[in-house]
Amino acid sequence: MNNFLNVFGRLPPRRLELIIRLSCVVMLAAFAVKGAVFAHWGLMVALIVLATILLVNSGVKIFGRIPVVPLSGVAAAITMAVLLSTAYLGVPGAIWLFPALVGLRFLGAETQTGPARLGLVILVPMIVLYQGDVGNAARLFGASTISALYLWLAEGEMLSLRSKLDQDQGRDVQTRAFTRARLERDIQQIQKLAPVGLILIRVDGLMALRERGQAYHADQILTGAAAGIIPMLSARERLYRLGGEDFLISLAGWRSYESYELGEQIRKMLVRYISDLGSEEVAIRIGVSEVMEPEAFDAALDLTYAQVKSERTGAAPGSPAVSVS
């Protein structure tokens, strides 16, 4: 057992996450085949659609790292799969309601998954009731209501609770990125995680917006930028807020050339987001480096700032393959 855990512990986080996602795809595909065997054609189609979405959004190189299908589409696919499994299989299929509620929780509050959760809590017991199983319909409704309410609270629909949870984790309440104070603590872990890729992201132009009295618009851009970046990161890849315009991403086990590729994808995503808002005066600047030990962190961060500054002045950006040890 220990050897098994050690093997998984040595896997790079991106590869481990990809293995888990692809395992889910294989499982859903197997259920789709089972649905075809029993002539549950609607359920088969729903499972194939859900498996395809997970595959496309898995970060496989041919699809890119940015999710192709929006989270609202994922929520709709999960909801349809659970409803059809309940309609075809009754109570055994309705048990999928509970992992689906948790899955909707991880899609995030900002993606408006509340209606999907509410629909599942009401419709799944109704389908079981329609099949004549009154007792299990009542139990499902009670248990799912309690689960959904708990997840609703944990998700932070009550602002004070969410703020408290974020503060306990060392997060900035506005953007949900980690704070500078949390970064100072995490720097001590660099040697165990080395190499650590660094991506500095400057949303250039926010200070000018604030000076013109458009603080709300600046905050909207900042919050939206963080909301777009966070879903692109795994558990070991962290987003920190450094200041009024700056974010820093730390990437455990990443070399600078890998960080550069991710930085360019983030730049494209943010440029598209800012363009949709009609904020032509705001620009995205990116700086990349890597660090091998805590003592070299400040020097590595200075390199990223230098690259951002060179972009702003129109000079050629620094090399993406910069290592500081």
C-alpha positions as CSV (number, residue, x, y, z in Angstrom):
1,M,0.0,0.0,0.0
2,N,2.8,2.4,0.9
3,N,4.6,1.7,-2.4
4,F,1.3,2.4,-4.2
5,L,0.9,5.7,-2.5
6,N,4.6,6.6,-3.1
7,V,4.2,6.0,-6.8
8,F,1.2,8.4,-6.9
9,G,3.0,10.9,-4.6
10,R,5.9,11.1,-7.2
11,L,3.6,11.9,-10.1
12,P,3.6,15.5,-11.3
13,P,0.3,17.2,-10.2
14,R,-0.8,17.9,-13.7
15,R,-0.4,14.3,-14.7
16,L,-2.1,13.0,-11.6
17,E,-5.1,15.3,-12.2
18,L,-5.2,14.2,-15.9
19,I,-5.2,10.5,-14.8
20,I,-8.1,11.1,-12.4
21,R,-10.1,13.0,-15.1
22,L,-9.5,10.3,-17.7
23,S,-10.5,7.6,-15.2
24,C,-13.8,9.3,-14.8
25,V,-14.2,9.5,-18.6
26,V,-13.5,5.7,-18.9
27,M,-16.1,5.0,-16.1
28,L,-18.8,7.1,-17.7
29,A,-18.1,5.4,-21.1
30,A,-18.5,2.0,-19.4
31,F,-21.8,3.1,-17.9
32,A,-22.9,4.3,-21.4
33,V,-22.1,0.9,-22.8
34,K,-24.2,-0.7,-20.0
35,G,-27.0,1.7,-20.9
36,A,-26.9,0.6,-24.5
37,V,-27.0,-3.1,-23.4
38,F,-30.2,-2.4,-21.5
39,A,-31.6,-0.2,-24.2
40,H,-31.5,3.0,-22.0
41,W,-30.8,5.1,-25.1
42,G,-31.4,8.5,-23.5
43,L,-29.2,7.7,-20.5
44,M,-26.5,6.4,-22.9
45,V,-26.5,9.7,-24.9
46,A,-26.4,11.8,-21.7
47,L,-23.4,9.8,-20.3
48,I,-21.5,10.1,-23.7
49,V,-22.1,13.8,-23.7
50,L,-20.8,14.2,-20.1
51,A,-17.8,12.0,-20.8
52,T,-17.0,14.0,-23.9
53,I,-17.2,17.3,-22.0
54,L,-14.8,15.9,-19.3
55,L,-12.4,14.7,-21.9
56,V,-12.4,18.0,-23.8
57,N,-12.0,20.0,-20.6
58,S,-9.4,17.7,-19.2
59,G,-6.4,19.7,-20.3
60,V,-5.2,17.2,-22.9
61,K,-2.7,18.9,-25.1
62,I,-4.7,18.6,-28.3
63,F,-7.6,20.5,-26.6
64,G,-5.5,23.1,-24.7
65,R,-5.6,23.9,-21.1
66,I,-8.4,26.5,-21.1
67,P,-11.8,24.7,-20.7
68,V,-13.6,24.5,-24.0
69,V,-17.1,23.8,-22.6
70,P,-18.2,26.5,-20.0
71,L,-19.1,25.4,-16.5
72,S,-22.7,26.1,-17.2
73,G,-22.6,23.4,-19.9
74,V,-21.0,21.0,-17.5
75,A,-23.7,21.7,-14.9
76,A,-26.4,21.1,-17.5
77,A,-24.8,17.8,-18.6
78,I,-24.5,16.5,-15.0
79,T,-28.1,17.5,-14.3
80,M,-29.4,15.7,-17.4
81,A,-27.4,12.5,-16.6
82,V,-28.7,12.3,-13.1
83,L,-32.4,12.9,-14.1
84,L,-32.2,10.3,-16.9
85,S,-30.5,7.8,-14.6
86,T,-33.3,8.3,-12.1
87,A,-36.0,8.0,-14.8
88,Y,-34.5,4.7,-16.2
89,L,-33.2,3.1,-13.0
90,G,-35.3,4.4,-10.1
91,V,-33.7,4.6,-6.7
92,P,-30.4,3.0,-7.7
93,G,-30.0,5.7,-10.4
94,A,-31.2,8.5,-8.0
95,I,-28.2,7.8,-5.7
96,W,-26.2,9.7,-8.3
97,L,-27.9,12.8,-7.0
98,F,-25.5,13.1,-4.1
99,P,-22.2,13.1,-6.0
100,A,-23.8,15.4,-8.5
101,L,-24.6,17.9,-5.8
102,V,-21.0,17.8,-4.7
103,G,-19.9,18.2,-8.3
104,L,-22.0,21.2,-8.7
105,R,-20.4,22.6,-5.5
106,F,-17.0,22.4,-7.1
107,L,-18.2,24.2,-10.2
108,G,-18.2,27.3,-8.0
109,A,-20.9,29.8,-6.9
110,E,-20.1,32.4,-9.6
111,T,-21.3,30.0,-12.4
112,Q,-24.9,30.2,-11.3
113,T,-25.3,26.4,-10.6
114,G,-27.9,27.1,-7.9
115,P,-30.9,26.5,-10.3
116,A,-29.4,23.2,-11.4
117,R,-28.9,22.1,-7.7
118,L,-32.5,23.1,-6.9
119,G,-33.8,21.3,-9.9
120,L,-32.1,18.1,-8.9
121,V,-33.3,18.3,-5.3
122,I,-36.9,18.6,-6.5
123,L,-37.1,16.6,-9.7
124,V,-35.2,13.5,-8.7
125,P,-37.5,12.7,-5.7
126,M,-40.5,13.5,-8.0
127,I,-39.4,10.9,-10.5
128,V,-39.0,8.3,-7.8
129,L,-42.5,9.3,-6.4
130,Y,-43.9,8.9,-9.9
131,Q,-42.6,5.4,-10.0
132,G,-44.7,4.7,-6.9
133,D,-41.9,4.6,-4.3
134,V,-43.2,7.1,-1.8
135,G,-40.9,6.2,1.1
136,N,-37.7,6.5,-0.8
137,A,-38.9,9.6,-2.6
138,A,-39.4,11.3,0.8
139,R,-36.0,10.0,2.1
140,L,-34.2,11.3,-1.0
141,F,-35.9,14.7,-0.8
142,G,-35.0,15.1,2.9
143,A,-31.4,13.9,2.5
144,S,-30.7,15.9,-0.6
145,T,-32.2,19.1,0.9
146,I,-29.9,18.8,3.9
147,S,-26.9,18.1,1.6
148,A,-27.7,21.0,-0.7
149,L,-28.3,23.4,2.3
150,Y,-24.9,22.4,3.8
151,L,-23.1,22.8,0.5
152,W,-24.9,26.2,0.0
153,L,-23.5,27.4,3.3
154,A,-20.0,25.9,2.7
155,E,-20.0,27.6,-0.7
156,G,-20.4,30.9,1.0
157,E,-23.7,32.2,-0.2
158,M,-23.8,33.9,3.1
159,L,-21.1,36.6,2.6
160,S,-19.9,36.7,6.2
161,L,-19.3,32.9,6.2
162,R,-17.5,32.9,2.9
163,S,-15.3,35.8,4.0
164,K,-14.4,34.1,7.2
165,L,-13.5,30.9,5.4
166,D,-11.4,32.8,2.9
167,Q,-9.6,34.7,5.6
168,D,-8.8,31.5,7.5
169,Q,-7.2,30.1,4.3
170,G,-5.2,33.3,3.8
171,R,-7.3,34.4,0.8
172,D,-8.1,37.9,-0.4
173,V,-11.9,38.3,0.1
174,Q,-12.4,40.3,-3.1
175,T,-10.6,38.1,-5.6
176,R,-10.3,34.8,-3.6
177,A,-6.6,34.7,-4.6
178,F,-4.1,34.0,-1.8
179,T,-2.7,37.0,0.0
180,R,0.8,38.4,0.2
181,A,1.1,37.2,3.8
182,R,0.2,33.6,2.7
183,L,2.9,33.9,0.0
184,E,5.5,34.8,2.6
185,R,4.7,31.5,4.4
186,D,4.5,29.4,1.3
187,I,8.0,30.6,0.2
188,Q,9.5,28.3,2.8
189,Q,8.1,25.3,0.9
190,I,10.0,26.1,-2.4
191,Q,12.9,23.7,-1.7
192,K,10.5,20.7,-1.3
193,L,8.6,21.6,-4.4
194,A,11.4,22.8,-6.7
195,P,11.5,23.8,-9.4
196,V,8.7,26.3,-8.9
197,G,7.6,28.2,-11.9
198,L,6.5,31.9,-11.3
199,I,4.1,33.8,-13.6
200,L,3.6,37.5,-12.8
201,I,0.4,38.9,-14.3
202,R,-0.1,42.7,-14.3
203,V,-3.6,44.0,-15.3
204,D,-2.1,47.3,-16.5
205,G,-4.4,50.3,-16.5
206,L,-6.5,49.7,-13.3
207,M,-4.8,52.5,-11.4
208,A,-5.7,54.9,-14.2
209,L,-9.3,53.8,-14.0
210,R,-9.4,54.4,-10.2
211,E,-7.9,57.9,-10.7
212,R,-10.7,58.7,-13.1
213,G,-13.3,57.7,-10.5
214,Q,-14.0,54.3,-12.1
215,A,-13.1,52.2,-9.0
216,Y,-16.1,49.9,-9.4
217,H,-15.1,49.1,-13.0
218,A,-11.5,48.4,-11.9
219,D,-12.7,46.1,-9.2
220,Q,-14.9,44.3,-11.6
221,I,-12.0,43.7,-14.0
222,L,-9.8,42.5,-11.1
223,T,-12.4,40.1,-9.7
224,G,-13.2,38.7,-13.2
225,A,-9.6,38.2,-14.0
226,A,-9.0,36.2,-10.8
227,A,-12.2,34.2,-11.4
228,G,-11.0,33.3,-14.9
229,I,-7.5,32.2,-13.7
230,I,-8.3,30.1,-10.7
231,P,-10.2,27.4,-12.6
232,M,-7.2,26.9,-14.8
233,L,-5.0,25.9,-11.8
234,S,-4.8,22.6,-9.9
235,A,-4.5,22.3,-6.2
236,R,-0.7,22.7,-6.2
237,E,-0.8,25.8,-8.4
238,R,-1.7,28.9,-6.5
239,L,-2.7,32.4,-7.4
240,Y,-1.6,35.2,-5.2
241,R,-2.6,38.9,-5.2
242,L,0.5,41.0,-4.8
243,G,-1.0,44.5,-5.1
244,G,-3.4,46.8,-6.9
245,E,-2.7,45.5,-10.4
246,D,-0.5,42.4,-9.9
247,F,-1.1,38.7,-9.5
248,L,1.5,35.9,-9.0
249,I,1.0,32.3,-9.9
250,S,3.3,29.6,-8.3
251,L,3.6,26.3,-10.1
252,A,5.1,23.4,-8.2
253,G,7.3,21.2,-10.3
254,W,7.1,23.5,-13.4
255,R,10.1,24.7,-15.4
256,S,10.0,28.3,-16.8
257,Y,9.3,27.2,-20.4
258,E,6.2,25.4,-19.2
259,S,5.1,28.4,-17.2
260,Y,5.6,30.6,-20.2
261,E,3.2,28.5,-22.2
262,L,0.5,28.7,-19.5
263,G,1.2,32.4,-19.1
264,E,0.4,32.9,-22.8
265,Q,-2.8,31.0,-22.5
266,I,-3.8,33.1,-19.5
267,R,-2.9,36.3,-21.4
268,K,-5.2,35.2,-24.3
269,M,-8.0,34.4,-22.0
270,L,-7.7,37.8,-20.1
271,V,-7.3,39.8,-23.3
272,R,-10.6,38.2,-24.6
273,Y,-12.3,38.9,-21.2
274,I,-11.2,42.6,-21.2
275,S,-12.2,43.0,-24.8
276,D,-15.7,41.7,-24.0
277,L,-15.9,44.4,-21.3
278,G,-14.9,47.1,-23.8
279,S,-11.9,48.2,-21.7
280,E,-9.4,49.0,-24.4
281,E,-7.2,51.0,-22.0
282,V,-6.4,48.0,-19.9
283,A,-3.5,45.7,-21.0
284,I,-2.2,42.4,-19.8
285,R,1.6,42.1,-19.0
286,I,3.2,38.8,-18.3
287,G,6.6,37.9,-16.7
288,V,7.9,34.4,-16.1
289,S,10.8,32.8,-14.2
290,E,11.5,29.8,-12.0
291,V,13.1,29.4,-8.5
292,M,14.8,26.5,-6.8
293,E,15.3,27.7,-3.2
294,P,13.6,30.1,-0.9
295,E,16.6,32.5,-0.7
296,A,16.4,33.1,-4.5
297,F,12.7,34.0,-4.5
298,D,13.1,37.7,-4.4
299,A,15.6,37.6,-7.3
300,A,13.2,35.4,-9.4
301,L,10.4,37.8,-8.7
302,D,12.5,40.8,-9.7
303,L,13.1,39.0,-13.1
304,T,9.4,38.7,-13.7
305,Y,8.9,42.4,-12.8
306,A,11.7,43.3,-15.3
307,Q,10.0,41.4,-18.0
308,V,6.7,43.1,-17.3
309,K,8.4,46.5,-17.4
310,S,10.1,45.7,-20.7
311,E,6.7,44.8,-22.2
312,R,5.3,48.1,-21.1
313,T,8.2,50.1,-22.6
314,G,7.9,48.2,-25.9
315,A,11.3,46.4,-25.5
316,A,11.6,42.7,-26.2
317,P,10.3,40.5,-23.4
318,G,12.8,38.5,-21.3
319,S,13.5,34.8,-22.0
320,P,10.9,32.4,-20.7
321,A,13.6,30.0,-19.7
322,V,14.9,31.9,-16.7
323,S,16.1,29.9,-13.6
324,V,17.2,31.3,-10.3
325,S,18.8,29.0,-7.8
